[in-house]
Amino acid sequence: MPRNFSPAPEDRRCLKVEATERVDEVWDNQFWLVPGSFSANSKFEFTADVRADKAATVSTQIHNDPSNYVHYEALGNIPFTTEWKTIKLSGTLSKAGKSIAFNMSDLADANNYYFDNVSLKINGVEKIKNGDLEGTDVSSFKVKTNRGGVETPVICEHLSYVYVPSTIPLTQQERHDTLVYAMDKWISGMMKACGGKVKAWDLVNEAISGGGNDGEGNDGEGNYPLQHSEGYNPNGTWDVGGDAFYWQDYMGDLEYVRQAARLARKYGPEDIKLFINDYNLESDWDDNKKVKSLINWIKKWEADGVTKIDGIGTQMHISCHESETILNNIKKHITNMFQLMANSGKLVRVSEFDMGYVRGNDRWGSSAKTADLTEDEHKRMADFYEWIVKEYLRIIPADQQWGICHWCPTDAPSNSGWRGGEPVGIWDINYYRKHAYAGFVRGFGGVVTGIDDVKVDESSAKKGIFDLSGRRIADGTDISTLPAGFYIMNGKKVVKK
């Protein structure tokens, strides 16, 4: 908040307990609720609005008459903040007694504590009189200040409360320098711990928003802006909560990437490659606007003549669609994405590749579960994998190819937080190779190792055991010593589990 900010005073009727600086014990200053006699193991429900001038935690005790100690534990600890908040506690009173003491000197500093809308129910019966403090009865409350005697508190009327910050907010330059210090500490520590082994790094991940327009794009359409927290962007963003932290909120859209790149070059190995990684770059619904935006943002970051981004990572969490119309449109935009990335001159990496399967004609339909997929649908996914890998190799120049990383080794378990129960792996849940595995291999120009389209010479097959690429790996017919997998024996496929 600005340095000269002062909220409007608050008008409230409540109890104010003035605790002096602690001299000896946490019970130097105390406040009591006096509900009358209660027995051991009685059930309690306590609620109150509380606040303090300084944040503090207050412990509670069981007493007989106020200042006549019985037991150290009553309602538990009560947290006070500098803003009013409602406390709700419930439990069992371990000992019999007549009052509940609040130890107001747990915090050693002098402090003012405020109570309003106080309720204490014992075994379901309200025991506090005038808990909202709108009347004059204060018989349910007692106080002791500065190790003195037990007294009757006074209700404060028209309490004027103005919050004064405990620290002066930082200037924009101070925030910038503090964050650069934190970024420096983390990047230098990470690079040192890795001992020069970090050769490629996603310097910035998921920076681009999925909507809006910053009006500065040189693609003729305008770019998507960067992601920002809701506190920074009053309109919010579609996928981020208001409590998210973004470097760019405080350092600026250009500065935070430039600083991160500078520090990565400073502390990383000389040949380190820095990538910008993001999702939905293959988006067909907005004609690849996100990858266009990302490329233009890279141009902005590099416009200082110092910052250098080496590559772009495209996550590609995609789906294969039953609808030929939908699938062909998706393919068109995958091709366009690869062409745009190739034209950028940057290294190109598929960083988080996986695939689900959607039936029907709904572009946004739910993905099918692995258990329901037919073999033909598995083969269709394999063909799509093959096409994507070949398209990457066809479009991306060899000196810009930085590889393809698959996100899920196996299909997702049903309880997985990521595409639960879906056929996202190139192995199944038991690590048996799927048709998708064969699609990958075909895409890279390898020998088909899937379980389809395998041709085995009958005369050779009878003389031993073969893998799915036709290589003989054992004589005879005993597969007991072989690892789990699919094999060809006597011209037929067999499985070793």
N, C-alpha and C positions, 0 to 999 in steps of 0.2 A: 504494500500500500504506500501512497505518497508519504513523505515525511511529516507533512502538516495535517494528516488525516485525523479526524476526531468524530466518532459516531455520535449520533444524537443521544442525549441522556435518557435513561430508562426510568420510568415511574413505576415502582413496585413496593408493595407492603410485605415485609418479611421480618425474620429474626436475624440480627447481626451479632456475631460473636467476635469480640476483639481479643485475639490471642497475642500476648506479649512474647518477646524473644525468650526462647527456652533457656532456663538457668540450670536445671537439674535433670528432670525426667519428662517423658512424653506426656505425662498427666499434669504438668505444671498449669496448663489451661484445659478445662473440660467443659463439655456441653452434655446435658442429660435429657433423654426422653423418660418420662415418668408414667408408665402405663398402669401401675399397681401390681399386685402380686401375680406371679406366674410360676408354674411348676417346671421342673426339669423335663426335657423332651417335648416341650410345647412347640407347636409349629408357628413360625412367624412369616409375615409378609410385610416388607418395609418398602415404601416409596417416598421420594421427596425430590423437589427441585433444589439443586445445590450449586453454589458458585463460590469462588475465593478470589481475592486480589492477586494471589500467587498460586500457581498450580501446586497441589499437595495431595497426599494420601493420608487418611485419618483412620486409625485403628479403633476398635470398639471393645468394650468390656461389659460384663454383667456385674451390677451392684445390687445391694439391697437399697436402703435409702441412699440418695446421692452422696458420693464420697465414701461409701461403705463397701469396699471392694469384695467381690465374690470370685470372679473367674476372668481370665485374660481374653476369652473369645466369646463374642456375642453375635453380632450381625456380619462380621467379616470386615474387610477394609473398604472404606468409602473414598472413591477418587473425586477430587475437586479440580475443576479447570477454571480458567478465567472467563468462561462463558457459561451461562445457565445451562444445565442439562438435567434430565430426569434420571434418577437412580432407582432401580427396581431389584430388590434382593429377597430371597426366601430361603428357609431352611429350618433347622431345629435348634432351640436354645438348650445348651448342654447342662445348665445348672438352673436351679430355682433362684428367683430374685424379685426385685421390685422396680428396677430402673436399668437403663442402658446408657453407658458412658461413651462419649466420643472424645478421644485424646487429641486435642487441638494443637499439641506441641510436637507431633511427629516430625513436622517441618520445624527446624530450629529457629527460623526467622520469625519475626513478628508478622502477623497476617490477619486479615479479616475474612471470616467465613459467613456465608449467608444461607438461610434455609427458608423454604416456602413449600406450601402444599404437602405437608408432612402427614404420613399415614403409617401407623403400625398396627397390624392385625395379629392377634394371638389366638390360635386355634379358630381362625375365621371371624373373630369379633374385633371391631375397631376399638382401640384403646386410647387414641389421641383425641383430645378436645380442641376445637378451633384450629384444626390442622392447616386450614387455608389462611389463617391469621387475619381474617377480615373482621373478626370480633375483638374483644378485649381480654378474653380468658387466656392466660398463659400458664395455667396450673399443670399442664402436661410437660413443661420445660423448666430446666434449671441450668445455671452456668457457674463456673469458677474461673477467675482470671488471676494470673500472676501468683499462683500458689495461695490464693486467698480462700475465703469461705464460700459456701454455696449461696447463690443469689437468684432472684427472679429476673429473667431477662426482660428487656423492653422491646416492644414491636417498633420497627422502623417504618415510618410513613413517608411516602413520596421519596423513596430512595433514589438519589441521583447517581447514576452509574455511567462513567465514561471509561471505555477501555483505552489504556495507554500501552502501546507496544513495549515489550521488554527489551527489544533491540531496534536500532535504526535500520530500516531496509537498505540493502546495498544499491549503489548506483548501477546503471547499465554496464559501465566499464568494470566495476568491481565484480558483478556477476560473471561477465565474460572471462575475466582473469581467473576467477575461482574455478570455473568450469574447465578452462584450458589446463589448469593445474591438475584437476581430477582426471582429465582425459590423458594427460601426460603420464601421470602416475600409473594408470591402468595399462596403457599401451606399452610403456617401457617395462613394466613388471611382467606382462604377458610375454613379450618378446624375449626378455631375459630368461624366463622360466622355460621357454621352448628351445633355447639354445641354438637359434638360427634355423630351426627345422620348419618354420612357417614360410613356405615358398609362395603360397597363394592364399589370399584372405578376402573374405567378404567384408570390405571396409565399412560399407553401409548396407543395411538390410531393410527392405520394404519401406523405402523413403517416400514413394509416390502415392498420393491419395487416389481414390477411385472415382473422383468427381470434382466438379468445379472447373475454374478456368482462371489462370493467373494473367491472361491477356498479353503475355509477352512471348508467346511461342513463335518460332520462325518456321514452323511447319505449315503456316497458313491457317491454323485452326486455334492456336493457343494451347498451352500445356495444362495438364493437371497440376495443381499446386502440390507442395509436399504435405505429408501428414502433419497435423498439429493437434494438440490436446484441445478438448472442448473449452477449457479455461482460456486458451489463446484464440480459438475460433468460436465465436458465439453460436454459430450454426451447427457446431459439432461435426463429427465425421461418422461415417456409417458403421465402422467396425471398432471404434476405440472409445474407451470410457474416459470420463472427465478426470480421473486420477492418474492417467498415464503421463509419463515424463518424456519430453522430446527435447533433445539438445537444441534443435532449431528454434524452439519457443524463446530461448534466452540468448542464443548466440547468432541467430539469423540463418536464413536458408542457404547462404553461400559459405559463411564463415565456418560453420561446424564441420562441413565436409572437408574444406581446405585445411583446417587444423588437424583433423584426423589423418588425412593423407600426409601432411608434413611430418607428423609424429611417427606414422608407420614407416615412412622412408628413413627417418632419423634413427629409429631403433631396430628396424627389421634388416634382414640380409639385403645386400645390394641388388640381388636379382628378384626381389619379392614382386609379385603381381597382385595388384589391388583391383577388386571387382566391386561393382554395384549389383546387388542381388534383389530381385523382386518377383512378384507373382502376377498372374493374369496378363502377361505380356503378349500372349497369343490371342487375346480377347477378340472374339468375332462380333460381339454385341456393340462395340464402339469403334470398329474398324481399326484395331491395333493402336488406339490413341494412347494407351498407357506406355507402350514401348517407344512410341514417338516422343512422348513427354520425357521419358527417362533419358533418351539420347540427347534431347535438347537441354535437360538439366546438366548432363555431363559437360556439354559445351559451355554452359554458364560457369560451372565449377572450375573448368580449365581456362577460363577467359583471363585469369590473372597472369597467365604465362608461366606459372610455377607448378600448379597442381597438375598431376598426371594420373588419370584413371586408366588402367590397363585393359579391363574387360567388363563384360556384362554377363550376369548369371540369370537365366530364366528358369523359374521353378517348374512350371509345367505340371501342375496337379490337374489332370484332365480326365475326360471320360470318352469312351468309345460309344457311339450312338447307333442304335438299330436303324434309325431313319437315315437313308442315304442322303436326303436333302440336307439334313442338319450336319451329318458327318462331312459332306463335301464342303460345306461352308466353313466348318472348323478347319479342315485341311487347307483351304484357301488362305486362311488367316495365319496358320502356322507357317506356311510358305512365305507369306508376307513378312511375318516376324523375323524369320531367318534372313530374308533379303535385307531388311532394315538394319539388322544387327551386323550383317556382313558389310554393308555400305558404311557403317560407322567407323570401320577400320579397327575396331576393338576385338580383343579376344572374345570368344563366344563359348559359354559353358551352359549345358543343361544341368541344373544344380539339384533339383529335387523331384525327379521324374517319377510319376506313378499314374495309374489309370484305373478308373472304375468302368462300369457298363450300365447304360441307360436304355431301357426299352421304350417303345412307343414313339410318338411324334411330339412330345413335350420337351422343348430345349432345356427346361429346368426340372425335368422329372427326377424322381428319386432313383438312386443307383440300385441295381440288383445286388442281391447277396450272393456270396460265393457258392453257398449250398444249393442255390436255385439255378445256377448258370448251366447251360447245355454245352456240350462239346463244340458245337458249331459256334456258339457265342465266344467260347475260349479261343477258337481259331480266328474269329473275326478280330478279337483283341490282339492276337499275335500278328495278324496282317497289318494292323494299325501301328503297332510298335515297329515293325519292319519298315513301314513307309516313312515314319518319322525319322528313324535313324538314317535311312538312305537320303532323306531330304536334307538333313543336317550335313551329311557328308557331301552332297551334291552342291549345296548353296554356299556353305561356309568354306572359304579358302583354307587350304591345309595349314598355312602358317597362322591362321586365326582360330583353329580348332583347339579347344581346351578340354574337351571330353564331355562325357555324359555320366551323371551320377544318378542311380536309381534310389528312390526315397525309401522303399519298403522291400526288404529282401523277400519276405513272405506275405501271404495274404493276411489281412488284419484279423485278429481274434474278435469274437463278437462283442467283448467288453472293452475293446480298444477305444481310446479317445480320438483316434484318427481313423475316420472312414470305417468304423466298426463293422466287422463281418463282411467286408467287401473284398473283391478279388484284385487287390492292388499290388500283389507281389509277382515276381517272375518264378518263384517257387511257391508251392502250397504251404500250408501251415506246418506240415511235417517235413519240409525241405525236399519234396519231390519236384523235379523240374516240370514246369507247365508248358503249354503251347506258347505262352508269352515269352518264355526263355528262348524257344526256337525262333520266335519272331525277332528278338534282339540279335541273335547270332546271324540270322539271315541278313538283317540290316547291315551288319558289319562285314558281310561277304564271307562269313564262315560256313562250314559244313552244317547242315541242318541237324540239330540234336534234339528236336522235339519228339513227340511220340507219334507224329503223323507222317505220312508219305515216306516211310522207311522201306527201302527195297534191299532185300538180302538175297544173295546168290544161294540157291537151295543146296547145291553140292558142297559149298564151303560151310554153310550153316551147320550141316550135320557133323562137322568135324571139330566143333568147339563152341565157345560162348563169345558173343560179339556185343560191343556197345552199340548205341543207336546210330553212330556214324559209320558203322560197318567194320570197325577195327576188331580183330580177334584178340581177346584179352585173356583167354584161358582155354585149355584143352578139356575135353570131356564134357560132362553135363552137371558138375557139382558147383552150385553157386553159393554154398554155405560160407565160403571164406571171402566172398566178395562184399564190398560195401553196399549199403542200401541204394536201390535205383532200378532203372529199367534196363533189360538186356534182351538180346535175340538169341534163342536157342532152338535148334531144330526148325528154323524158319518161323518161329512164333515169338511174340513178345512175352516176356515173363518179368515179374516184379520181385525184387528182394527187399523185404521190409526189415 
